[in-house]
Amino acid sequence: MKNILVIGGYGQVGTVICNTLSQIYPGKVIAAGRNFEKAKKFSLSMNGKVLPLKLDIYNLEASHEVFTHTQLVIMCLDQKDTNFVEMCIQNKVHYIDISPSYTILSKIESLHSKALELGTTLVLGVGLAPGLSNLMVKNLVNQVNKVNSTDTYLMLGIGEKHGNDGVEWLLNNINNNYSICENGQNKYVSSFTDAKYVELPKKYGKRVAYRFNLADQHILTKTLHLENISSRFFYDSDFTTKELAILKKLGTFKLLKYKFSLASH
C-alpha cells in the first residue's frame, strides 16, 4: 500500500485520524499542511509512526509530486475550491472529505462523472455531522413505515478545543441564509433562527437549538429522498447558545468579519 495523506493532519481532528490509522499502517500515514514545524512536532510525538510533510493545497505545482506515492487523501480542511480534489482524480488517488460545509461538498459532487471515468473514489460527508448523523437517520428510516420529518441536533462543548477552521467556519456561517427542502419545496432559511426545543438526558434537560447550515440535511435530502429535514446547532452552555441567537437577531454579526490565523494549516 502507498501512503495515506492527511491534509491538516496535525490539527484537532487530523491528529485523531493520524493516530488511529498509524496503529494499522505505521510509517504509511503522513500529516501534511503548510506549517512543517507543527507537522514535525506531531510526528516526533508519534515516535515516527506518522510522517510530517509541508504541503500547500493551493500551490498545485509544488503539490503535484506528492501524488506519486499517495493512495488515499483524507481532507480535514474546508477548501476554497476543488482544484486539489481534481488533481486527486487525475492522479487516481482516492479521496475522503470530513468537511461539515455543503458548499464545498456540492462542488465536489459535480466531479462524480470525472472520478468514475478515471476509477477514483470520492467519499464525502465522513465525520460526526455529516457522517454519523446520516447513518442514524438512515437506520431510523429503515425501521419505521413512514418518516414525515427529521431533525438532527449537534451540540458542541464550550470547553472543548476546536481547530481554527472549525471555529472560523462556525462564525462565518452564523449570519448566512441557505436553502432547505420542506414539503417537497425549496425554502430559504437563516442560521441561528427558528428555535426548537429538544429533550436531552438529565444532565442537560430541555434545551433550545437553532437552525444551522450543516451538510447532513442536504445530503439526507438526496440520499434518502426525505422532504422535511432540518439540522440544528447548540452549545452545551445554554447561556452561550441563547446569547448568540440574541446577537444574531440584533444584527451584530453583520458588523463583524471573522478572520482567524490560518498559520496552522
N, C-alpha and C positions, 0 to 999 in steps of 0.2 A: 504493500500500500504506500502511496505517496503521502505527502504532508497534509495536515488539516490546518488551514489558515484561519485564525480567529481575529477578525478585524475589531479593534477595541478590546483586545484580549487581556489587557491589564486594568481594565475598568471594573466597575462594581459588578456587572453581570458577566463580563468576559472572563474574570478570574475564576468564577464558579464553573463556567463551561470548560475552561482550560484545565482546571484542577481535576474535574470529573473524567474528561477524555484522556488525560495523561496517565490515569490509572490503567487504562486499557491499551493506549498507544504511546508509551513513554518514548520521548525523543522524536515523535512524529507530529506533535502539536506545537504550533507557532503562534505566539502572542504578538500581533502586529499593530502598529499605529505610528503616528508622527513623532511621538516622544520616545526615542530609543532608550533614554536613561530609565524611564519608568518600566519599559518592557524588560530591560536588563535586570533591574532590581527585582521584578517579579520572577524572572527566570531563576535568579540565584536563590530566591525563597523556595522555589520548587525543586532545588537541587539538580537543575538541568533537565528535568523531565519535560519542561516546557521551554522552547527556544525563543529568543527575542528577535524582532525584526523591525527595522524602521521602514514604514510604508505610508505613502500619502495616496489615498484612493482617487484624489483629484489631479494627481500628476501621473497620467496614464503611461507616458513614455518610460518613466522610471519604474512603473509598476509591472510592465509587460513581462519581464524576465521571470518574475516570481511564479507565474502560472506553469512554467515548465516542470516544476517539482511539486505542484499542488493538485490534489484530487478533489478536495472539498473546501469551500469557503463558508464560514459562519459569520454573518454580519451583525455586529452589536451596536452599530451607529445608525442614526436616522439620516439617510443620504439626501443630497440636494437634487440629484439626477440619477439616471440609470446607466451612465457611461461605464461604470465599473462592472455592473451586472452584465452588460453586453459583452465586455471583454471576457468574463467568465464563460459565457455561452460560446463565443468564438473559439476559446481555447478548450472547450469541452470539460470545464471544471464545474462540478455540481455546487449548488448554492442554497444556503438556508438563511432566512431572514427573521429576526425576532422583533422587528420594529412594531410599535403599537399604532403607528400612523398609517391610515389607509391612503393618504395622499401619495406616498411613495409606493406602497404595495400595489395600488391600482395601476400605476405606471409600469411596474414590473410585470403585472399580469398581462399587459399588452404584448409582452415579449414571448408569450407562450408558444406561438407557432414557430418562431425562430428557434427556440430552445428544443422543441420537439423534432424539428428538422435535423438539428445537429446532435441529437441524443443527449442533451444536457437536462438534468433535473433541477427544477426550481421549487423549493419548499418554502411557503410563506406563512406568516402568522403562527410562528412557533414560540411559545412562551406561556405566560400566565393569562394575559388578556391582550391580544387574541392568543389562542392555543388551548390551554386547559379549559377556559370558559366555553369555548366552542364544543369541546368534547362532552362537557357536562350537559349542554343543551341538546346535543345530538342523542345522548343517552336517554334524556328525558323524553324526547320526541319519539324514540323507538319503543317506549314503554306505555305510552298513552294513545288513545284513539285520535284525538284532535287537540292541537295546541292553537289557541286563539291569539295569545300574546306572550312575549318573552321579555323579561327584564334581567339584565346582568349587572351586578354591582362589583365595583373594585374599590377596596379600602387600602390606603397606604398609611403606614405608621409615621407620625411626625418625627419620632426619634431615630428612624432608620436612615441609613446612608443611601443617597440616591445619586447616581452619576450626573455630571454636568448636562449631558444630552437629555436625560430623563427630566430633570428639573426645568431646563430651558424649554423643552417641548411642552411640558405641562403649562407653564406660564404663558408661552406664546400662543397657546390654543384656547386659553380660558375666555377669550373675547370673540371667538370665531363662530360664524354661522355655518351650518352644514346640512346636507340633505339626508333624510331617512325615509324608509318605506312604512307607510301607515295605511292600513286597509287597501293595500294594493296600489296606493298613490304616493308619489314623491312629495315630501313635505319638508320645508326648511325650518330648522330649529336653531336655538342658540345655546352654546355651552354655559354651564352653571345656571340654568333656569329650570323651570318645571319641576319643583321639588317633589320627591316621592319618598314615603317612609318605608323602611324595611325592618322587620323584627329579627334581631340577632341574639346569640346566646347571652345569658345573664350578665356577663362581664361588660357588654356594650349596650344591651337593651334595644329599645326602639330608636332608630337613627334615621336621619334625613340624608338623602343623596340627590345629586343634581346631574342633569344630562351632561355627557361629555363625548367628544368625537373619538371614541375608541374604535379600533378596526373591527372588533368581533361582531358588532351589529351589522356592518356592511357585508362581512364575509358570510354570516349566517343567512342573510337575505338571499345570497347567491347559492350557497351550498345546500341549504335545507328548504329553500323557497318559502320561508316564513314571511308573513305580511306585516306583522306588528312586533317590531323589535326595538328595544332601547337599551343603551348602555349608560350606566350612571356611576358617578365617582364621589367618594368622600374620604376624609381623613379619619383616623382613629380618634382624633380630637374633635368633638362635636362643635366646640367653640370656634376652632380654626375653620372648619367647613362652612359654618354659618357666616363667619366674618368675610370669607372670600365671596360668598354669594351676595352679601350686602355691598361689598366694594364693587362687584360686577354690576349690580343694579344701579349704583351711583355713577357708573361710568368711569371709575378710577383707572381701569386698565387701558382705556383708550388714550390716557395721557402718558402712559409709560411704555417704553420699548426695552424689552429684556434682551441683554446680550451678555452671556457669560463667557469666561475664558475657555477656549477650546484647546488649550495647550496640551491637555492630557490625551488628545485623540492620536 
